[in-house]
Amino acid sequence: MGIDDIVNGAKNAYEQNKDKVEGALHSEQAEEISDKVLDGVADFAKKVAPGAADKIDEIRNEADKQIGNE
């Protein structure tokens, strides 16, 4: 089994379960987890690059729109 077989298997599994995956990504649980992760990453990034806080918040908010239900 090569890497192509693994990738194709993953693609097929996703296509067969697309509705379940989409539902999970836009659930309340995903929202809570993603908020914690995104907040942690944003806080770290602000410590590393304090002058880019506004841009970091913008990127964090855009990412948050893609995951969860809020």
C-alpha positions in Angstrom: 0.0 0.0 0.0 1.5 3.3 -1.1 0.9 6.9 -0.1 -1.5 7.3 -3.0 -3.6 4.5 -1.7 -3.8 6.1 1.7 -4.7 9.5 0.3 -7.3 8.0 -2.0 -8.7 6.0 0.9 -9.0 9.1 3.0 -10.6 11.1 0.2 -13.2 8.3 -0.3 -13.9 8.1 3.5 -14.4 11.8 3.6 -16.8 11.8 0.6 -18.8 8.9 2.2 -19.1 10.8 5.5 -19.1 14.4 4.3 -22.4 15.3 6.1 -21.1 13.9 9.4 -17.8 15.7 9.0 -19.5 19.0 8.2 -21.9 18.5 11.1 -19.0 17.9 13.5 -17.1 20.9 12.2 -20.0 23.2 12.8 -21.1 21.9 16.2 -21.1 23.6 19.6 -18.3 21.3 20.8 -16.1 22.2 17.8 -16.8 25.9 18.5 -15.6 25.6 22.1 -12.5 23.7 21.3 -11.6 25.9 18.3 -12.0 29.0 20.4 -9.6 27.7 23.0 -7.0 26.7 20.4 -7.3 29.9 18.3 -7.1 32.1 21.4 -4.0 30.3 22.6 -2.3 30.5 19.2 -3.3 34.2 18.9 -2.0 35.0 22.4 1.3 33.3 21.6 1.6 35.1 18.3 1.0 38.5 20.0 3.9 37.7 22.4 6.2 36.9 19.5 5.0 39.8 17.3 3.3 42.4 19.6 3.2 45.0 16.8 0.9 42.8 14.7 -1.8 42.3 17.3 -4.6 43.8 15.1 -3.6 41.5 12.1 -3.4 38.5 14.4 -6.9 39.2 15.7 -8.1 39.5 12.2 -6.6 36.2 11.1 -7.9 34.5 14.3 -11.5 35.8 13.7 -11.4 34.6 10.0 -10.3 31.2 11.1 -13.0 31.0 13.7 -15.7 31.7 11.2 -14.7 28.4 9.4 -15.1 26.2 12.5 -17.9 25.8 14.9 -21.4 27.4 14.9 -20.7 31.0 15.7 
